[in-house]
Structure formats: C-alpha cells, structure tokens
Amino acid sequence: MKKVLYIIICVICFTHLSAQNIKGVADKKEYMIGDPIEYSFSVPLNNKTLNFSSDFKFSDTLQLISNKADTVDNKINYHYVFAGFVEGRIKLPEFQFYQASLTTPLYNIVSPEVDIKMPAIDTTTIEVKPLKGLMKIPFTLKEVLPFSIGGLIFAGIIVAVIYFIRHKDRRPKILQPKPEVIIPEDEEALSNLTRLKQARLLETGQEKQHYIALSEILWQYIYRRFDVNAFEMTTGQIMESLEDKDLSASNKNKLNNIFSTSDLAKFAKYIPDTRTNLNLLQDSEDFIKDTKRVIAENETENSSDKEEVSDNPNIKTNTQNQK
C-alpha cells in the first residue's frame, strides 16, 4: 500500500514539473514574400497566475504585424499575424507560460515551420521584338528655340556680371540679415505630423503615400535628434544604430512597429485597418515627445539674462562707466 501511494505522489509531482506541449497552428504551409502569416494557439484557462515569455525578436526575416488574445470556453486563444521577407523555410516563434514563482514552464507552445517563396514569373509569355534602326529626324524650331533662349540668358548673365564688377563700389551698403531661427527637431516633427493628419490621405485611399510621408517625418527627426542618417538605412539598420542611444524598450518597440507596418504598406501592398492607422500616428507623436531634447534650466536662464543685457541701454551705459 505504501509503494502504491509513493508511486501516485511521484506521478503527481512529475506532472506538475513537466511542461505540457501545445501545438501552434499556421493557416498555410507556403507563403509568398510579404503575405500575412496567421498563427494561433490556445492555452487552458485556470486559477493559476501565468507569466508569458517568448523568444521572438524583430528581424528582416520575420516581422510581427499584429496580435490579439480572446477568452472563449475556458481557454485563452492567441492569434498572431507575421510577415516574411526572405525566401526559404523559417520556424515561427515559440512561446512559454510559467506559473508564478516557478522556473519550469507549465505550457510550451510548439511552433511549425513554413516556407516563404518568391512569386513565379512566366518568361515564356514575354514577346521579344527585334531592334529597329535609328531614324533621322530633321531639327525643328521647337528644338532649336530652347538653345537660343539659353544663349540669350547666358549673355545676359555675362553683361550683369560685368556691370556688377564696374559699379560694385557705388552700391549702397546692405545690412546683414538676422540669423535664421532654427526650429527644434521635435517641434518640426510634430508640426509635420499635424500637416500629415490634415492631408487626410488615409480617407482617400492613399495609404502608401501616407506611410511614405510618415516614414520621412520620423527619418528627419531621427537624423536631427540622434545623428543617424535613417534616409539611407533599412528598418533593421535604423534599429541597430539606435541600440546605443538613450531609448527605452517601449520607445524602441513603438518605432520598430511603425517602420515595419510602413514597409508593408509601401512595398507589400498591405492596407492597415483604421485602428492601426490611428494607433501608429499616436505612437509616432508619443515617441517624439518622449525622446525630445531636454534643455537645462541653467542654459535657458543664462540666455535670457544675456538678451536682457543686450536690449537694455541703461545697463550698457553703466557697464561702460564702470570700465
């Protein structure tokens, strides 16, 4: 009787210590580059407190588009949408669920492998036509006229230069213009975001143009704020260049999600829904506000004191008398 009880206790302990494997399901086995990959799995709902972890990282090979979780019939249904941009076989991310205060996973999500393929192009239907010889076309007045106008303009410039050299000493003195006021990068970016909203490109079906403009606004802000030439980088290169910058994980995830969705809209003909569009605009505004350059109060006070001294003639007179 004691042996039987001991075996039962061992079985119960082993059941609690070993992770239960749950198989994740993809909607297809083969996808074209840029196609959405729908991946889902379900976890039993119980009274235990579960901690969620994943080995998924953003990359140029696989990117996360969206994710959601719903509770139905004592189960938590998770639904993820990914997109692959490199041809070949890839393994979807695996997830683990841990019970509070334990290091052994309670549930282990086993992910499948999917194939990413390039679209097939049928070259047999392309008609190759023979080359034609060069045609001799006589000059017309329409072709000669631009050169004539250009010659007149060039001659006018030469006459103006000669006149300027001969009469330069007679010219009145021109006051130096005031120094140009440089708008801070965060104010410039927020102003551009406001103009993008007012353009209402999304409401007229111009999603691609909207996300091109949104990407350029953030590229310009990153270039001025962090000295990173984002205009000549891919999304992965931009995120790698910002690793050593003082950015929180939340802001990095926001920026990566914005650029990833923009890439899909620009290159893969992906049309985000209205909620995603609004969230990305808000995330862009929050990222700019969270990462804007902070000017020390001492510098502001010193600059204001200098302006007061230069604008007050009494202070200048007193200073000269003291000297």
C-alpha positions in Angstrom: 0.0 0.0 0.0 2.9 2.4 0.8 4.5 1.7 -2.6 1.3 2.5 -4.4 0.9 5.7 -2.5 4.5 6.6 -3.2 4.1 6.0 -7.0 0.9 8.2 -7.1 2.8 11.0 -5.3 5.7 10.7 -7.8 3.3 10.8 -10.8 1.6 13.9 -9.5 4.9 15.7 -8.9 6.2 14.7 -12.3 3.0 16.0 -13.9 3.5 19.4 -12.2 7.2 19.7 -13.1 6.9 18.7 -16.8 5.7 21.2 -19.3 2.6 20.5 -21.4 3.3 20.9 -25.1 0.6 22.8 -27.1 0.9 22.8 -30.8 0.6 26.1 -32.6 -1.2 26.2 -36.0 -0.5 28.3 -39.1 -3.2 28.9 -41.7 -1.0 27.6 -44.5 2.3 25.9 -45.1 3.5 28.1 -48.0 3.5 31.9 -48.4 4.7 34.4 -50.9 7.1 37.1 -49.7 5.1 39.8 -47.8 2.0 37.6 -47.4 0.4 37.7 -43.9 1.2 34.5 -41.9 -1.7 33.8 -39.4 -0.5 31.8 -36.4 -2.7 30.8 -33.5 -2.8 28.6 -30.4 -5.0 28.1 -27.2 -3.9 27.9 -23.6 -6.3 26.4 -20.9 -7.7 29.0 -18.5 -7.2 28.1 -14.8 -6.9 29.8 -11.5 -3.1 29.9 -11.6 -1.2 33.0 -12.3 0.7 32.6 -15.6 3.7 34.5 -16.8 4.2 34.8 -20.5 7.5 34.7 -22.4 8.7 34.5 -26.0 11.9 34.1 -27.9 10.6 36.3 -30.8 12.8 39.2 -31.9 12.2 41.7 -34.8 14.3 41.0 -37.8 14.4 41.5 -41.6 13.4 37.8 -42.0 10.2 37.8 -39.9 8.3 40.7 -38.6 5.2 40.9 -36.3 2.2 42.7 -37.9 -0.5 42.3 -35.1 -1.5 40.1 -32.2 -4.6 39.7 -30.0 -6.0 37.3 -27.3 -9.6 36.3 -26.6 -11.1 34.2 -23.8 -13.6 31.6 -25.0 -14.8 28.4 -23.3 -12.2 28.4 -20.5 -9.4 28.9 -23.0 -7.2 31.8 -24.0 -7.0 32.0 -27.8 -3.9 33.8 -29.1 -3.8 35.0 -32.7 -0.6 36.4 -34.3 0.0 37.8 -37.8 3.6 37.7 -39.1 5.1 38.6 -42.5 8.3 37.0 -44.0 10.6 38.9 -46.4 13.3 36.4 -47.1 12.9 33.3 -49.2 13.3 29.9 -47.5 12.0 27.8 -44.6 11.6 29.6 -41.3 10.3 28.5 -37.9 7.6 30.5 -36.3 8.3 31.8 -32.7 7.8 29.6 -29.7 6.1 30.8 -26.5 6.2 29.6 -22.9 3.8 30.1 -20.0 5.2 29.9 -16.4 3.3 29.6 -13.2 4.2 32.3 -10.7 7.3 31.7 -8.6 8.3 28.6 -10.7 11.1 28.4 -13.3 9.8 25.3 -15.2 7.3 26.2 -17.9 3.7 25.0 -17.4 2.8 25.2 -21.1 5.2 25.1 -24.0 3.9 26.2 -27.4 5.5 24.2 -30.2 5.5 26.2 -33.5 5.5 24.8 -37.0 7.8 25.6 -39.9 6.6 27.5 -43.0 8.0 28.1 -46.5 8.5 31.6 -47.9 8.7 31.7 -51.7 9.3 34.2 -54.4 6.4 34.9 -56.9 6.8 32.8 -60.0 7.3 34.8 -63.2 6.3 33.1 -66.5 9.0 34.2 -69.0 7.6 32.1 -71.9 4.8 34.6 -72.5 7.2 37.6 -72.9 7.4 38.6 -76.5 10.9 39.7 -77.7 10.8 42.1 -80.6 13.7 42.9 -83.0 15.6 46.1 -82.6 14.8 48.9 -85.1 17.4 51.1 -86.8 18.0 54.8 -85.9 15.6 57.2 -87.5 16.9 60.5 -88.9 14.7 63.4 -87.8 15.4 67.0 -89.0 15.8 69.8 -86.5 12.7 71.9 -85.9 12.2 75.4 -84.5 10.8 73.8 -81.3 14.1 72.0 -80.7 16.4 75.0 -81.6 14.4 77.5 -79.5 15.5 76.3 -76.1 19.2 76.6 -77.1 18.6 80.1 -78.4 16.8 81.2 -75.2 19.6 79.6 -73.2 22.2 81.6 -75.1 20.4 84.8 -74.5 20.2 84.1 -70.8 23.9 83.3 -70.7 24.8 86.5 -72.5 22.5 88.5 -70.1 24.3 86.9 -67.1 27.7 87.9 -68.5 26.5 91.5 -69.0 25.1 91.6 -65.5 28.5 90.3 -64.0 30.4 93.0 -65.9 28.1 95.7 -64.7 28.3 94.4 -61.2 32.1 94.5 -61.2 32.3 98.0 -62.6 29.7 99.5 -60.2 30.4 97.5 -57.1 31.9 100.5 -55.2 28.7 102.6 -55.9 26.4 100.0 -54.4 24.8 101.0 -51.1 25.7 99.0 -48.1 23.4 96.2 -47.4 22.5 95.3 -43.8 23.4 91.8 -42.7 20.2 89.7 -42.4 19.3 88.4 -39.0 20.4 84.9 -38.1 17.9 82.2 -39.2 15.8 80.8 -36.3 16.3 77.1 -36.1 13.2 75.2 -35.2 13.8 72.4 -32.7 13.6 68.9 -34.2 10.6 67.8 -32.0 8.6 70.9 -32.9 9.4 70.4 -36.6 8.3 66.7 -36.5 5.1 67.4 -34.5 4.2 70.2 -37.0 4.8 67.8 -39.9 2.6 65.2 -38.2 -0.2 67.7 -37.9 0.0 68.6 -41.6 0.0 64.9 -42.5 -3.2 64.4 -40.5 -4.8 67.4 -42.2 -3.9 66.0 -45.6 -6.4 63.1 -44.9 -4.5 60.7 -47.3 -5.9 57.6 -45.5 -9.5 58.8 -46.0 -8.9 59.0 -49.8 -7.3 55.5 -50.1 -3.7 56.8 -50.4 -2.3 54.5 -47.7 1.1 54.1 -49.5 1.6 57.9 -49.8 0.6 58.3 -46.1 3.2 55.9 -44.8 5.9 57.2 -47.1 5.3 60.7 -45.6 5.2 59.3 -42.1 8.5 57.4 -42.6 10.2 60.6 -43.9 9.0 62.6 -40.9 10.5 60.1 -38.4 13.7 59.7 -40.5 14.2 63.5 -40.4 13.6 63.6 -36.6 16.0 60.7 -36.0 18.6 62.3 -38.2 18.4 65.7 -36.3 17.9 64.2 -32.8 20.3 61.2 -32.8 22.6 62.0 -35.7 21.6 58.7 -37.5 21.1 59.0 -41.3 17.9 57.0 -41.4 17.2 58.1 -45.0 19.8 55.6 -46.3 19.1 52.7 -44.0 16.6 49.8 -43.8 14.4 49.3 -40.7 16.8 46.8 -39.3 19.8 49.1 -39.7 18.0 52.0 -38.1 17.0 50.0 -35.0 20.6 48.6 -34.8 22.0 52.2 -35.0 19.7 53.3 -32.1 20.8 50.5 -29.8 23.5 52.7 -28.1 21.1 55.6 -27.8 19.3 56.5 -24.6 15.9 55.0 -25.6 13.6 52.9 -23.5 12.5 49.4 -24.7 8.9 50.7 -25.1 10.0 53.5 -27.5 12.2 51.1 -29.5 9.2 48.7 -29.9 6.9 51.6 -30.9 9.4 52.8 -33.5 10.1 49.4 -34.9 6.3 48.6 -35.2 5.8 51.9 -37.0 8.6 51.3 -39.5 7.6 47.6 -40.0 4.0 48.5 -40.8 5.1 51.3 -43.1 7.4 48.9 -45.0 4.5 46.6 -45.6 2.2 49.4 -46.8 4.9 50.8 -49.1 6.3 47.6 -50.5 3.9 44.7 -49.9 0.6 46.5 -50.7 -0.6 45.9 -47.1 -3.5 48.1 -46.0 -3.7 48.5 -42.2 -7.1 48.9 -40.6 -8.4 52.3 -39.2 -7.5 51.4 -35.6 -3.9 50.5 -36.6 -3.5 53.8 -38.5 -4.7 55.9 -35.5 -2.5 53.9 -33.1 0.6 54.4 -35.3 0.0 58.1 -35.6 -0.4 58.4 -31.8 2.7 56.2 -31.2 4.7 58.5 -33.6 3.6 61.6 -31.6 4.4 59.9 -28.3 7.8 58.7 -29.5 8.8 62.3 -30.5 7.5 63.8 -27.2 9.3 61.1 -25.1 12.6 61.4 -26.8 12.8 65.2 -27.4 16.0 67.0 -26.5 15.9 68.4 -22.9 17.5 71.8 -22.4 18.9 72.5 -19.0 17.3 75.3 -17.0 20.7 77.0 -16.3 21.3 77.4 -20.1 17.8 78.9 -20.5 18.3 81.4 -17.7 21.8 82.4 -18.9 20.5 83.0 -22.5 17.6 85.1 -21.2 20.0 87.2 -19.0 22.2 87.9 -22.0 19.2 89.1 -24.0 18.1 91.4 -21.2 21.6 92.9 -21.0 21.8 93.5 -24.8 18.3 95.0 -25.0 18.7 97.4 -22.1 20.7 100.6 -23.0 20.9 101.7 -19.3 22.8 98.5 -18.4 25.2 99.1 -21.3 25.9 102.7 -20.1 26.5 101.6 -16.5 28.9 98.9 -17.7 30.9 101.4 -19.8 31.1 103.9 -16.9 32.4 101.2 -14.6 35.2 100.4 -17.1 
